[in-house]
Amino acid sequence: MKPVFDENMIKEIYEDDSDLFQDVIGILMEKLPEELAVLQKAVELQQNEEVRQTAHRIRSSLISSAASESAVLAGQLEDSAAAGDIAAYTGTFPGFKFEIDRLITYCVNHDYDSYFE
């Protein structure tokens, strides 16, 4: 299993600014549960455009927080919804949700200073 955060991306985006990274993660943790609920409902209702738009918003947040594995899956959701491929995004969503749950659990239980040492 890949790490939740891409350490190289963190260093590239945030350089030595651990406070900024922690602020971004705080905003992500504040918004992500609500966005995930919107996405899950859109997937269940097979609302292609809502899936695409929500996955895009989530993906942007994940990229800026260096959560690359989750961002890749969000991109797959976005692309399959844009193509109208309901089977693809309904098949991808469980793995995406698992990664997001893993990300949230990690963020709740860890500090981020080790990325800046």
Secondary structure, DSSP 4 states (H G I P E B T S, - for coil): ---SS-HHHHHHHHTT-HHHHHHHHHHHHHHHHHHHHHHHHHHHTT-HHHHHHHHHHHHHHHHHTT-HHHHHHHHHHHHHHHTT-HHHHHHHHHHHHHHHHHHHHHHHH--SGGGG-
